[in-house]
């Protein structure tokens, strides 16, 4: 009887322990994730010293701008006259510039503009107290419009730009004002004579820099304008002694420009072309080598 009682107590003692062992077991067993070992021929100490810099790809881009400045005006006279520079505070216009490739040169673009300005001359009294006159005028001012068409060389940085430009221009002299201490014929005081030339053409160029915060750009340019068209017919005064006067002007301008397309990064056109190529001309994908010594691959 005692043996039965002891056996029963022993069974009751073992049942809870067995139940606890059962509860600790999970319902299913997860497989352990294999360790991944990176294979690289370069030690970590070397990789920590590598300076990775981002190289930006400059696009062909376009911009529209407004410029305003002052001008310094003189004439190249033949024969020579004593003159002094004439300054005008109004020189302004608009420009459209496309930076891209020209005859295979990647840093050359094209610029076309329309400008309104002033030109003229003023004779200076010489040491003997005499002053030259033309049509009894010692000072002449003219208003004009011009359209330059120039090639632009540029060097772009992230927020800075250097550029030079040169090309022909065509212009038209709108009106004229003659003044001075002597009596001037009222018929020509504010009007052109029959031998004055109103159509103008010549060379326009300059150099400057830009401060860029995409899509805006502020530029400062020093422009030069040399006319190849004299102000008058060279033989108006004599068939034997010709006279010429070619305007030679400097303009200092500041301008605000806005980029019409992106300077850096992929444009929408580039992304569309890439998408089209991937859809219609898919390229086979190379399978990576499983060689354990290949840099940049991994093995379990």
C-alpha positions in Angstrom: 0.0 0.0 0.0 2.8 2.4 0.9 4.5 1.6 -2.4 1.4 2.6 -4.4 1.1 5.8 -2.5 4.8 6.7 -3.1 4.5 5.9 -6.8 1.4 8.1 -7.2 3.1 11.0 -5.5 6.1 10.6 -7.8 3.9 10.7 -10.9 2.1 13.9 -9.7 5.4 15.6 -9.1 6.7 14.9 -12.6 3.5 16.0 -14.5 4.0 19.8 -14.0 7.6 19.7 -15.0 6.8 17.8 -18.1 4.1 20.3 -19.0 6.4 23.3 -18.6 9.0 21.7 -20.9 6.2 21.3 -23.5 5.2 25.0 -23.3 8.7 26.2 -23.8 9.0 24.5 -27.1 8.0 26.8 -30.1 5.3 25.7 -32.5 7.7 25.9 -35.5 11.4 26.5 -35.8 12.9 29.4 -37.9 15.9 28.8 -39.9 18.8 31.1 -38.9 19.9 33.8 -41.4 23.2 33.0 -43.0 26.0 35.4 -42.3 27.1 37.5 -45.3 30.8 38.3 -45.7 31.8 41.2 -47.9 34.7 40.5 -50.2 36.8 43.5 -51.1 40.5 43.8 -52.0 40.7 47.1 -50.1 41.0 47.2 -46.3 38.6 49.4 -44.3 41.4 51.7 -43.2 42.1 52.6 -46.8 38.4 53.0 -47.7 38.0 55.5 -44.8 40.6 57.8 -46.4 39.0 57.8 -49.9 37.5 61.2 -50.8 34.5 60.7 -52.9 33.5 63.8 -54.9 30.5 64.3 -57.1 31.2 65.3 -60.7 28.4 67.4 -62.2 27.6 67.1 -65.9 27.0 70.5 -67.5 24.0 70.5 -69.9 23.2 72.6 -72.9 21.0 75.2 -71.4 19.2 78.4 -72.3 18.3 81.6 -70.4 16.5 84.9 -70.8 17.8 88.1 -69.2 17.3 91.8 -68.8 20.4 94.2 -68.6 20.8 97.8 -67.6 23.9 100.0 -67.5 25.8 103.1 -68.5 27.8 103.9 -71.6 31.0 105.9 -72.4 31.0 107.2 -75.9 33.7 108.5 -78.2 34.4 108.6 -82.0 37.3 107.5 -84.1 37.6 110.7 -86.3 39.6 111.0 -89.5 41.1 113.6 -89.5 41.4 113.8 -85.8 39.5 116.2 -83.6 40.0 117.0 -79.9 37.2 115.4 -78.1 36.2 114.3 -74.6 34.1 111.2 -73.7 30.3 111.5 -73.4 28.6 109.5 -70.7 25.0 108.4 -70.8 23.2 106.7 -67.9 20.8 104.7 -70.1 21.7 101.5 -71.8 19.3 98.6 -71.5 18.0 95.6 -73.4 17.0 92.0 -73.3 19.0 88.9 -74.3 18.4 85.3 -75.1 21.4 83.0 -74.6 21.8 79.3 -75.5 24.9 77.7 -74.0 25.9 74.5 -75.9 28.2 73.3 -78.6 29.3 75.2 -81.6 31.5 73.6 -84.3 32.3 70.8 -81.8 33.4 73.1 -78.9 31.5 72.3 -75.8 31.9 75.6 -74.0 30.6 78.0 -76.7 27.0 79.2 -77.0 25.1 81.8 -78.9 23.5 85.1 -77.7 21.0 87.4 -79.5 19.8 90.6 -78.0 18.0 93.9 -78.5 19.3 97.1 -76.9 18.4 100.7 -76.7 21.2 103.3 -76.0 22.8 106.6 -76.8 26.0 107.6 -78.7 27.6 110.9 -79.6 30.6 113.1 -79.2 31.7 116.4 -77.7 34.6 118.6 -78.9 37.0 120.0 -76.3 38.6 123.4 -76.2 42.3 123.2 -77.1 45.2 125.0 -75.4 44.8 128.1 -77.7 41.1 128.4 -76.7 39.7 127.1 -80.0 37.1 124.4 -80.4 36.1 122.3 -83.4 32.6 122.4 -84.7 30.5 120.3 -87.2 27.4 122.1 -88.5 28.2 124.7 -85.8 27.6 122.1 -83.1 30.2 121.2 -80.4 28.1 118.4 -78.9 26.0 115.8 -80.7 23.8 113.1 -79.1 21.9 110.3 -80.9 19.5 107.5 -79.7 19.8 104.1 -81.4 18.6 100.6 -81.2 20.8 97.6 -82.0 20.6 93.8 -82.3 23.9 92.0 -81.5 24.4 88.3 -82.5 27.4 86.9 -80.7 29.2 83.7 -79.9 29.7 83.3 -76.1 32.5 81.4 -74.5 31.8 80.4 -70.9 33.3 78.5 -68.0 30.7 77.3 -65.5 31.2 76.5 -61.8 28.5 75.6 -59.3 27.7 79.2 -58.3 30.0 81.2 -60.5 30.6 81.8 -64.2 33.1 83.5 -66.5 32.3 84.4 -70.1 33.5 86.4 -73.1 31.4 87.2 -76.2 32.0 88.7 -79.7 30.0 89.0 -82.8 28.4 91.4 -85.3 25.5 93.8 -84.7 23.1 95.8 -86.8 21.5 99.0 -85.6 19.5 102.1 -86.5 20.0 105.7 -85.3 16.5 107.0 -84.3 17.2 110.7 -83.8 19.8 113.4 -83.3 20.3 116.5 -81.1 23.0 119.1 -81.8 24.0 121.7 -79.3 26.8 124.2 -78.6 27.5 127.9 -78.0 27.2 128.8 -81.7 24.1 129.3 -83.8 22.8 126.0 -85.3 20.4 125.8 -88.3 17.0 125.0 -86.8 16.3 122.6 -89.8 19.0 120.3 -88.7 19.2 121.0 -84.9 17.1 118.0 -84.1 17.1 116.2 -87.5 19.4 114.3 -89.7 20.9 115.8 -92.8 20.9 114.2 -96.3 24.4 113.0 -95.8 24.0 111.6 -92.3 23.8 107.8 -92.0 21.2 106.2 -89.8 21.8 102.6 -90.5 24.6 101.2 -88.4 26.6 97.9 -88.2 29.8 96.8 -86.6 31.4 94.6 -83.9 30.0 94.0 -80.5 31.8 92.1 -77.7 32.6 92.0 -74.1 33.5 90.0 -71.0 31.9 89.4 -67.6 31.0 87.1 -64.7 27.9 85.7 -63.3 26.7 84.7 -59.8 24.4 81.7 -60.1 21.7 80.4 -57.8 19.6 78.2 -60.1 17.4 79.1 -61.7 18.5 82.7 -61.3 21.7 84.4 -62.4 23.1 87.9 -61.8 25.7 89.0 -64.4 28.0 92.0 -64.6 29.4 92.6 -68.1 31.7 95.1 -69.7 30.7 95.5 -73.4 32.4 97.2 -76.2 30.8 98.4 -79.5 32.8 99.5 -82.5 30.9 100.8 -85.5 32.0 100.0 -89.1 29.5 102.6 -90.5 30.6 106.3 -90.4 28.2 108.9 -89.1 28.1 110.6 -92.4 29.1 110.3 -96.1 32.9 110.7 -96.2 32.8 113.1 -99.1 30.0 115.4 -97.9 32.3 118.3 -97.4 34.8 117.8 -100.2 35.5 115.4 -103.0 39.2 115.5 -102.3 39.3 115.4 -98.5 37.2 112.6 -96.9 36.0 112.7 -93.3 35.0 109.7 -91.2 33.6 109.2 -87.7 33.2 105.7 -86.3 31.5 105.3 -82.9 33.6 103.5 -80.3 31.6 102.9 -77.1 32.0 101.0 -73.8 29.0 99.9 -71.7 29.0 98.5 -68.1 25.8 96.6 -67.4 24.3 94.5 -64.7 21.6 92.0 -65.5 19.2 89.5 -64.0 18.7 86.2 -66.0 16.5 83.2 -65.5 17.4 79.7 -66.7 14.8 78.2 -69.1 16.4 74.7 -68.8 18.5 73.0 -66.2 22.3 73.6 -66.1 23.2 70.4 -64.2 21.5 67.1 -63.8 19.3 65.1 -66.2 16.6 67.1 -68.0 13.1 65.8 -68.8 14.3 65.2 -72.4 17.2 63.1 -71.2 14.9 61.0 -68.9 12.4 60.5 -71.7 15.2 59.3 -74.1 16.5 56.9 -71.4 13.0 55.5 -70.8 12.4 55.1 -74.5 15.7 53.3 -74.9 15.0 50.9 -72.0 11.6 50.1 -73.4 12.4 49.7 -77.1 16.1 48.7 -77.0 16.6 46.8 -73.8 20.2 45.7 -73.2 21.0 42.2 -71.8 22.1 42.3 -68.2 25.4 40.8 -67.4 25.4 38.3 -64.6 28.0 39.0 -61.9 30.9 36.7 -61.5 30.7 34.3 -58.6 34.5 34.4 -58.2 35.2 35.0 -54.5 38.0 37.3 -55.2 35.9 39.8 -57.3 35.7 43.2 -55.6 32.3 44.4 -54.6 30.5 41.0 -54.7 29.3 39.0 -51.7 29.1 35.4 -50.7 27.4 33.7 -47.9 
